[in-house]
Amino acid sequence: MTNQHLVIMAGGIGSRFWPLSDEKTPKQFLDILGTGRTLIQLTLARFEGIIPIENVWVVTSEEYTDLVRQQLPEVLPSHILSEPERRNTAPCICYASWRIKKENPRANIVVAPSDHIIADIPAFQACMEGAMEFSAETDAIVTLGIRPTHPETGYGYIKADLSYSSSRLHGIFRVDEFTEKPDAERAETFVKTGNYLWNSGIFIWNVNTIINAFRVYCPKISQAFERMMPIYGTDKEQAAIKQVYDKLESISIDYAILEKAEEVFVCPANFPWSDLGTWGSLRNQLSTDAYGNAAVGAPTDFHETHHSIVHTQTLQRVVVQGLDGCIVAEHNGTLLICKLSEEQRIRLFH
Amino acid sequence: MTNQHLVIMAGGIGSRFWPLSDEKTPKQFLDILGTGRTLIQLTLARFEGIIPIENVWVVTSEEYTDLVRQQLPEVLPSHILSEPERRNTAPCICYASWRIKKENPRANIVVAPSDHIIADIPAFQACMEGAMEFSAETDAIVTLGIRPTHPETGYGYIKADLSYSSSRLHGIFRVDEFTEKPDAERAETFVKTGNYLWNSGIFIWNVNTIINAFRVYCPKISQAFERMMPIYGTDKEQAAIKQVYDKLESISIDYAILEKAEEVFVCPANFPWSDLGTWGSLRNQLSTDAYGNAAVGAPTDFHETHHSIVHTQTLQRVVVQGLDGCIVAEHNGTLLICKLSEEQRIRLFH
């Protein structure tokens, strides 16, 4: 398995978790679950034993490079790639792909966001190993699809024919269609029909498959990074990257490649997963009391309180009475109290 | 006016304002209004110009003596009297009265709690001066009565015949009756009839009047402090006080003297007053926004929030959304969120 590489994408700014996260410290760098490890540390730990540490890469923004070095000291410093500006996921993945190709032209790659939560690590690893084996042997672009537990409108969906399988496919299925975030009614239908999965944003492919896809569907982006092949790994790399980045199109890998490519497959996962996109989804990942309340940080007493989440950092004790469906979040001396139902407005409160 | 003395009672524990106040730092020692001065400092300042500082006395619990010295450095250290244990207001006032008599047998005394709020200082001082003049010339026990603004059930009421007045009386009226805290219906009647006032707990009398009243109505308490006359002001005082205190009856001045004495008068006050007995009464003393929200401490943004109070100490910023009639209080890293309507339960939350 020495060809197995991992790319952790860690450039997001996570403004939805303010005041915990902000542009200085996005959520992937926070111990948001109160486990003693940050989300990016949990992400790396999830691949322990299936991808060797010397094959791990992180793509992040320049301003977070130091945070990545501090939090993942075991990752080779030369494998921490810095983007001078945010250009969505396609340029990020294209850069990492060419950079890895220089080091290992036969690399097989998993691309994973740094801020997801997957508690069942053995199930996750089994799923990854099946997908990696498949992508190593084929030209398949593989995504991890999550069995929906409810008609979520916050995720894109993947339509697949899940009825046909064979041992050759390692439990992997051909994708019929990617859909954007549906409205409530469509989401309801998707969940009922049973052949729709949530698009997790975790991808598995070999380096030549993805580079060929970039050449076909995003030739400009691909050429920009191909031209730099001679200087990857040298002290000229960062300056050259700086020069090209602001000229690149800002586009997601989903739009740029996945929705256009022919050989796209999905590996359905049955384990619980969360992209921690909202306070509500974080509450779902935490242990709750009989009334649905969760607390991370200071010891918290709940009185006549329901479906609320208390997340504190510098506070030492919290007593809450009479709240229903609320977020109480404190970080570095800033306190937010907000209805969970209004959490999409948090970015306006900064 | 050199006979004018002031006794500030500062032994209360104020558990209703937890987590701001606790047994270590009761509310009289806190800047609860966010003015830069603690309640006891505001109390002393209220008498500036009408009672000389060398005639100011403070009675407090042993554990708060250092706090009083720190917060009122201008008060003579020998005038800070320490109670070894809490015995309600009668022993406290009796001790101060005998102690003052030793220093000035013709003293005229104002007794005031340390945790009240009176914003209109000129009106308060005019009222005090009238009452002090009256008590200096007569054997009258005078209390300050507050014109009720609403049918409050949390206060005792004083019934007086407010129809008769004369210039000799300095705007002071004879008390018909003291009543305990009434139920809502009786409080309503009291406010309607117009001859009931709130019992403020501020008293004015000359030292011989109150000592004679103690001799008649509480002879045991009075004798205990009279016996110590020779050692007041010596280094034996504190040890002697320690010996007698635990044998004294724990009783309020209202029960012990005011409800029994004959010559009891009331000085009606028209200025706003609060004993800051509840979070609700504190909110009424603060500037509020158009929706009835008040904040002390960190800059606070209110969104869709009504009739709430945010009181913070170590926090640096607060954003609140969707609260109605709530207390948000933080002190030394302890955060309380509680409905104002449930604030009587706060002492159970410690």
Interface residues (C-beta under 8 A of the other chain):
Chain A: P19 A298 D301 H303 E304 T312 T314 L315 Q316 R317 V318 V319 V320 Q321 G322 L323 C326 V328 E330 N332 G333 T334 L335 L336 I337 C338 K339 E342 R345 F349
Chain B: P19 A298 D301 H303 E304 T312 T314 L315 Q316 R317 V318 V319 V320 Q321 G322 L323 C326 V328 E330 N332 G333 T334 L335 L336 I337 C338 K339 E342 R345 F349
